[in-house]
Amino acid sequence: MKASLTLFERSLQLVRYPEHLQHPSWQAWDAADEYIIEYLQERPEHSKATGLRIYNDDFGALTCWFAEQRPTWISDSYVALRSCLANLAFNNMAPEQISFSSSLDTITAPTDLVLLKIPKTTALLEQQLIDLQDSVGPHTLIIAGGKANAIQKSTLALFEKYLGVTTTSLAKKKARLIFCHPTGKLKHRSPYPTQWFSESPKFQLSNHANVFARQQLDIGARFMLQHLPKANGKTLIDLGCGNGVLGLSILHKYPEAKVIFVDESYMAVASAKENVQHNLPDALPRCEFLVSNCLDEFLNQTEHRSVDIVLCNPPFHQQNAITDHIALQMFSDAKKALVDGGELIVVGNRHLDYPIKLKRMFRSVSATANNQKFSIFTALK
């Protein structure tokens, strides 16, 4: 992995978290990070800006570079938080210099300068622009960066709608910057969380802006719902829970089951909790909600108890990179969390080689259901 970001005769050592699972060709910053740094370094007057905020800094490159300005870091990703903390440590920077917040936190303190990496989810960008309305004004400069091909007219229209006059830079190394000068007069209510109803059972599902399959049930979860395991009296982890529809269905179907909802997205875990509270409030004592990279936080508990079943619909992307390292850590962590004889139940696209990887870790693996697009595998510890 390329680990040294060098600009203006200054170097930072940067890694992705977790470092040992990353591909050697990946790096922990991109051309948009470099473009933002270069723009500001050439305009030293911005170093005096107060209330610096940095949004969606996936691996901490911007936060480390501008740490002396004591920025507020905002993201929906627990993995991004761990990456940022790791990179501050690698560069001998005190984490106390940074104020860490999730995308669920309300921040109203005024800011002169906002640095924002364009997130993959447009709804998250929209929510963050709405959140900024209460703390920006004509004195504020917002600089957003991203891949040039990801910055569309619709992206600029969001900035114009929620904040004010918006322009763009020329493309550089396939990255582009957005400059926004808020009026401080625009006020819009958030359209999030989004709500819709599942079919059977009929739950009203609330989805914060960054939740996967925010607008409808994703087809992998739909297939899994048709093949839920027998779980009465058992403890189950809904790993990568999203809005919690799988765990919610287990709680409904098995009144003595316990479910631990785990996701690396703060908005996902908040959505899952709200959905249990709204649809099955009596089941809350049978639930836990945990923001974590895979099962790191669960396994790091002083005396974590073993569970009977882990349900998992693994992602195969980290930001814009296609990868199976998240799925592999999910499988490995699930094995550590399960009792002997416990089951990991995985749904995935049929073209993925999950069975090969599962057979290396578990004593038996069987395909329990298939359709044209997905397979469900049960791995026995």
C-alpha positions as CSV (number, residue, x, y, z in Angstrom):
1,M,0.0,0.0,0.0
2,K,1.3,3.4,-0.9
3,A,1.5,5.1,2.5
4,S,3.2,8.5,2.0
5,L,1.3,11.6,0.9
6,T,3.9,14.3,0.0
7,L,2.9,17.8,-1.0
8,F,4.6,21.2,-0.4
9,E,7.7,19.5,1.1
10,R,5.5,17.9,3.8
11,S,4.7,14.2,4.2
12,L,2.0,12.3,5.9
13,Q,2.0,8.5,6.5
14,L,-1.5,7.3,5.8
15,V,-3.2,3.9,5.8
16,R,-6.6,2.4,5.3
17,Y,-8.3,0.7,8.3
18,P,-7.9,-2.2,8.9
19,E,-4.4,-2.0,7.4
20,H,-3.7,-5.7,7.3
21,L,-6.7,-6.4,5.1
22,Q,-6.1,-3.8,2.4
23,H,-4.8,-4.4,-1.1
24,P,-1.1,-3.3,-1.7
25,S,-2.1,-1.0,-4.6
26,W,-4.6,1.0,-2.6
27,Q,-3.8,4.3,-0.9
28,A,-5.6,6.3,1.9
29,W,-6.2,9.4,-0.1
30,D,-7.3,10.4,-3.6
31,A,-6.8,13.2,-6.1
32,A,-9.7,15.2,-4.6
33,D,-7.8,15.3,-1.3
34,E,-4.7,16.5,-3.0
35,Y,-6.7,19.1,-5.0
36,I,-8.3,20.5,-1.8
37,I,-4.9,20.6,0.0
38,E,-3.2,22.4,-2.9
39,Y,-6.0,24.9,-3.3
40,L,-5.8,25.9,0.4
41,Q,-2.0,25.8,0.7
42,E,-1.8,28.3,-2.2
43,R,-4.2,30.6,-0.3
44,P,-2.8,30.9,3.2
45,E,-5.5,33.4,4.3
46,H,-7.8,30.4,4.8
47,S,-5.5,29.1,7.6
48,K,-7.1,31.7,9.8
49,A,-10.6,30.4,9.2
50,T,-12.4,29.5,12.4
51,G,-14.7,26.5,13.0
52,L,-13.2,24.4,10.3
53,R,-15.4,21.4,9.5
54,I,-14.4,18.3,7.5
55,Y,-17.1,16.0,6.1
56,N,-16.7,12.5,4.8
57,D,-12.9,12.3,5.2
58,D,-12.8,8.5,4.6
59,F,-9.3,7.8,5.8
60,G,-8.3,11.0,7.6
61,A,-6.0,12.6,5.0
62,L,-7.6,16.0,5.2
63,T,-8.1,15.9,9.0
64,C,-4.4,15.0,9.5
65,W,-3.2,17.7,7.1
66,F,-5.3,20.5,8.7
67,A,-5.1,19.1,12.3
68,E,-3.5,22.3,13.6
69,Q,-6.7,24.2,12.8
70,R,-8.5,21.9,15.3
71,P,-11.3,20.9,12.9
72,T,-14.6,19.1,13.5
73,W,-14.7,15.8,11.7
74,I,-18.1,14.5,10.6
75,S,-18.9,11.2,9.0
76,D,-21.4,8.4,9.0
77,S,-18.7,5.7,8.9
78,Y,-17.2,4.0,11.9
79,V,-14.5,2.6,9.7
80,A,-13.6,6.2,8.6
81,L,-13.4,7.2,12.3
82,R,-11.0,4.3,13.0
83,S,-8.9,5.2,9.9
84,C,-8.7,8.8,11.0
85,L,-7.6,7.9,14.6
86,A,-5.0,5.4,13.2
87,N,-3.5,8.0,10.9
88,L,-3.4,10.7,13.6
89,A,-1.4,8.2,15.7
90,F,0.9,7.3,12.8
91,N,1.7,11.0,12.4
92,N,2.2,11.7,16.1
93,M,-0.9,13.9,16.3
94,A,-3.1,14.1,19.3
95,P,-6.7,13.0,18.7
96,E,-7.7,15.7,21.2
97,Q,-7.1,18.3,18.5
98,I,-10.1,17.0,16.6
99,S,-13.8,17.1,17.5
100,F,-15.4,13.9,16.3
101,S,-19.1,13.8,15.4
102,S,-21.3,11.4,13.5
103,S,-23.7,12.5,10.7
104,L,-26.5,12.2,13.2
105,D,-25.2,14.9,15.5
106,T,-26.6,18.4,15.4
107,I,-23.8,21.1,15.1
108,T,-24.9,24.7,15.1
109,A,-21.6,26.5,15.9
110,P,-20.7,29.0,13.1
111,T,-18.1,28.0,10.6
112,D,-15.9,30.0,8.2
113,L,-14.7,27.0,6.2
114,V,-16.2,23.7,5.3
115,L,-14.3,20.9,3.4
116,L,-16.6,18.2,2.1
117,K,-15.7,15.0,0.2
118,I,-18.7,14.1,-2.1
119,P,-20.1,10.9,-0.6
120,K,-21.2,8.0,-2.7
121,T,-24.8,8.4,-1.5
122,T,-26.5,11.5,-2.9
123,A,-29.1,11.4,-0.1
124,L,-26.3,11.7,2.5
125,L,-24.9,14.7,0.7
126,E,-28.4,16.3,0.7
127,Q,-28.8,15.7,4.4
128,Q,-25.4,17.2,5.2
129,L,-26.1,20.3,3.1
130,I,-29.4,20.7,5.0
131,D,-27.5,20.3,8.3
132,L,-25.1,23.0,7.3
133,Q,-27.9,25.6,6.8
134,D,-28.0,26.5,10.5
135,S,-24.3,27.4,10.8
136,V,-23.2,29.0,7.5
137,G,-23.6,32.4,6.1
138,P,-22.0,34.9,3.6
139,H,-18.8,34.6,5.7
140,T,-18.5,30.9,4.9
141,L,-16.6,29.2,2.1
142,I,-17.6,25.6,1.3
143,I,-15.1,23.5,-0.8
144,A,-16.3,20.1,-1.9
145,G,-14.2,17.6,-3.8
146,G,-14.7,14.4,-5.7
147,K,-14.2,12.5,-8.9
148,A,-14.9,14.7,-11.9
149,N,-17.3,12.2,-13.4
150,A,-19.3,12.0,-10.1
151,I,-20.0,15.8,-10.0
152,Q,-23.0,16.3,-12.1
153,K,-25.4,19.2,-12.7
154,S,-27.7,17.6,-10.2
155,T,-24.9,17.7,-7.6
156,L,-24.4,21.4,-8.1
157,A,-28.1,21.9,-8.0
158,L,-28.2,20.5,-4.5
159,F,-25.7,23.1,-3.3
160,E,-27.6,25.9,-5.0
161,K,-30.9,24.7,-3.5
162,Y,-29.8,24.3,0.0
163,L,-27.0,26.8,0.5
164,G,-26.3,29.4,-2.3
165,V,-24.2,30.4,-5.3
166,T,-22.1,27.4,-6.5
167,T,-19.3,27.2,-9.1
168,T,-16.8,24.5,-10.0
169,S,-13.1,24.3,-10.8
170,L,-11.4,22.8,-13.8
171,A,-10.7,19.0,-13.6
172,K,-7.3,18.0,-12.3
173,K,-6.2,14.3,-12.2
174,K,-9.8,13.4,-12.8
175,A,-10.9,15.3,-9.7
176,R,-12.9,18.5,-9.5
177,L,-13.7,21.0,-6.8
178,I,-17.0,22.7,-6.0
179,F,-17.1,26.2,-4.4
180,C,-20.2,27.3,-2.6
181,H,-20.9,30.7,-1.0
182,P,-23.9,30.3,1.2
183,T,-26.5,33.1,1.5
184,G,-27.4,32.1,5.0
185,K,-31.0,32.7,4.2
186,L,-32.1,29.3,2.7
187,K,-34.0,27.0,5.1
188,H,-35.3,23.6,4.0
189,R,-36.7,20.8,6.0
190,S,-35.1,17.4,5.5
191,P,-36.9,14.7,3.6
192,Y,-35.2,12.1,5.7
193,P,-35.6,9.6,7.2
194,T,-37.5,8.0,4.3
195,Q,-40.3,5.7,5.3
196,W,-41.9,2.7,3.5
197,F,-43.7,-0.5,4.3
198,S,-42.5,-4.0,4.1
199,E,-44.9,-6.6,2.8
200,S,-45.0,-9.6,5.1
201,P,-45.0,-8.9,8.0
202,K,-46.1,-5.4,7.3
203,F,-43.5,-3.1,9.1
204,Q,-43.2,0.6,8.7
205,L,-39.5,1.1,8.1
206,S,-37.6,4.3,8.7
207,N,-34.4,4.9,6.8
208,H,-31.9,7.7,7.5
209,A,-30.2,9.2,4.5
210,N,-27.2,6.9,4.3
211,V,-28.9,3.6,4.8
212,F,-28.4,1.0,2.1
213,A,-31.6,0.3,0.1
214,R,-33.1,3.3,1.7
215,Q,-36.1,3.5,-0.6
216,Q,-37.1,-0.2,-0.9
217,L,-36.3,-3.6,0.3
218,D,-33.1,-4.8,-1.4
219,I,-33.4,-8.0,-3.4
220,G,-30.8,-9.9,-1.3
221,A,-32.6,-9.2,1.9
222,R,-35.9,-10.1,0.2
223,F,-34.5,-13.5,-0.7
224,M,-33.1,-14.0,2.8
225,L,-36.5,-13.2,4.4
226,Q,-37.9,-16.2,2.6
227,H,-35.3,-18.5,4.3
228,L,-34.9,-17.2,7.8
229,P,-33.4,-19.7,10.3
230,K,-35.2,-21.2,13.2
231,A,-34.2,-18.9,16.0
232,N,-36.6,-19.2,19.0
233,G,-34.7,-19.0,22.3
234,K,-31.5,-18.2,20.4
235,T,-29.2,-15.2,20.2
236,L,-28.6,-13.9,16.7
237,I,-26.4,-11.1,15.2
238,D,-27.8,-9.2,12.2
239,L,-24.4,-8.2,10.8
240,G,-24.4,-5.3,8.4
241,C,-28.0,-4.7,9.6
242,G,-28.9,-1.7,7.5
243,N,-32.4,-0.7,8.5
244,G,-32.7,-3.9,10.6
245,V,-35.4,-5.6,8.5
246,L,-33.9,-9.1,8.9
247,G,-33.4,-8.9,12.7
248,L,-36.8,-7.2,13.0
249,S,-38.4,-10.2,11.2
250,I,-36.6,-12.6,13.5
251,L,-37.9,-10.7,16.6
252,H,-41.5,-10.9,15.2
253,K,-41.4,-14.5,14.2
254,Y,-39.6,-15.8,17.3
255,P,-40.8,-14.1,20.5
256,E,-37.9,-15.6,22.6
257,A,-35.1,-14.7,20.2
258,K,-32.5,-12.1,21.0
259,V,-31.0,-9.9,18.2
260,I,-27.8,-7.9,18.2
261,F,-27.9,-5.3,15.3
262,V,-24.4,-4.4,14.0
263,D,-23.4,-2.0,11.2
264,E,-20.5,0.4,10.6
265,S,-23.0,3.2,9.6
266,Y,-24.3,5.3,12.5
267,M,-27.4,6.1,10.5
268,A,-28.0,2.4,9.8
269,V,-27.9,1.4,13.5
270,A,-30.1,4.4,14.4
271,S,-32.6,3.3,11.8
272,A,-32.6,-0.3,13.0
273,K,-33.3,0.9,16.6
274,E,-36.0,3.3,15.5
275,N,-37.7,0.5,13.5
276,V,-37.7,-1.9,16.5
277,Q,-39.1,0.9,18.7
278,H,-41.9,1.7,16.3
279,N,-42.9,-1.7,15.1
280,L,-42.1,-4.0,18.1
281,P,-41.5,-1.8,21.1
282,D,-42.0,-4.8,23.5
283,A,-39.0,-6.5,21.8
284,L,-36.5,-3.8,22.7
285,P,-35.3,-5.6,25.9
286,R,-34.3,-8.5,23.5
287,C,-32.1,-6.2,21.4
288,E,-28.7,-4.6,21.3
289,F,-27.5,-2.0,18.8
290,L,-23.8,-1.7,18.0
291,V,-21.8,0.5,15.6
292,S,-18.7,-1.4,14.7
293,N,-16.3,-2.4,11.9
294,C,-17.6,-5.9,11.3
295,L,-17.6,-7.5,14.8
296,D,-14.6,-5.7,16.2
297,E,-16.5,-4.0,19.0
298,F,-18.5,-7.1,20.0
299,L,-15.4,-9.2,20.1
300,N,-13.5,-6.5,22.1
301,Q,-16.0,-6.7,24.9
302,T,-14.3,-8.0,28.0
303,E,-16.4,-11.1,28.1
304,H,-18.4,-11.3,25.0
305,R,-20.9,-14.1,25.0
306,S,-21.1,-16.5,22.1
307,V,-24.1,-16.4,19.8
308,D,-26.0,-19.1,18.0
309,I,-26.6,-17.5,14.6
310,V,-25.0,-14.7,12.5
311,L,-27.0,-13.4,9.5
312,C,-24.9,-11.6,6.9
313,N,-25.5,-9.8,3.6
314,P,-21.9,-8.7,3.0
315,P,-21.0,-5.6,0.9
316,F,-18.4,-6.0,-1.8
317,H,-17.3,-2.3,-2.0
318,Q,-15.4,0.0,0.2
319,Q,-16.1,3.5,-1.1
320,N,-15.3,3.0,-4.9
321,A,-13.1,0.0,-4.6
322,I,-14.5,-3.5,-5.3
323,T,-13.2,-5.8,-2.6
324,D,-14.0,-8.9,-0.6
325,H,-11.9,-8.0,2.5
326,I,-15.0,-6.8,4.3
327,A,-16.8,-10.1,3.7
328,L,-13.7,-12.0,4.7
329,Q,-13.5,-10.2,8.0
330,M,-17.3,-10.6,8.6
331,F,-16.9,-14.4,8.1
332,S,-13.8,-14.6,10.3
333,D,-15.4,-12.5,13.1
334,A,-18.6,-14.5,12.9
335,K,-16.7,-17.7,13.5
336,K,-15.1,-16.2,16.6
337,A,-18.5,-15.0,17.9
338,L,-20.4,-18.3,17.3
339,V,-20.8,-21.2,19.7
340,D,-19.6,-24.6,18.6
341,G,-22.3,-25.8,16.2
342,G,-23.4,-22.2,15.5
343,E,-24.4,-21.1,12.1
344,L,-23.3,-18.3,9.8
345,I,-25.9,-17.7,7.2
346,V,-24.7,-15.6,4.2
347,V,-26.6,-14.3,1.2
348,G,-24.7,-13.1,-1.8
349,N,-24.6,-12.8,-5.6
350,R,-24.1,-16.2,-7.2
351,H,-21.0,-15.1,-9.1
352,L,-19.1,-14.4,-5.8
353,D,-16.8,-17.1,-4.6
354,Y,-18.1,-17.1,-1.0
355,P,-18.4,-20.9,-0.8
356,I,-14.6,-21.4,-1.4
357,K,-13.7,-18.8,1.3
358,L,-16.3,-20.2,3.8
359,K,-15.0,-23.8,3.4
360,R,-11.6,-22.6,4.4
361,M,-12.9,-21.3,7.7
362,F,-15.9,-23.6,8.7
363,R,-16.2,-27.3,9.1
364,S,-19.2,-27.6,6.8
365,V,-20.8,-25.3,4.2
366,S,-24.0,-26.0,2.3
367,A,-26.1,-24.1,-0.2
368,T,-29.5,-23.8,1.4
369,A,-31.3,-21.8,-1.3
370,N,-30.7,-20.4,-4.8
371,N,-32.5,-18.2,-7.3
372,Q,-31.3,-16.7,-10.6
373,K,-29.3,-14.0,-8.8
374,F,-28.5,-15.0,-5.2
375,S,-27.4,-18.0,-3.2
376,I,-27.8,-18.5,0.6
377,F,-25.1,-20.5,2.3
378,T,-25.1,-21.9,5.8
379,A,-21.6,-22.4,7.4
380,L,-21.4,-24.5,10.5
381,K,-18.8,-23.9,13.1
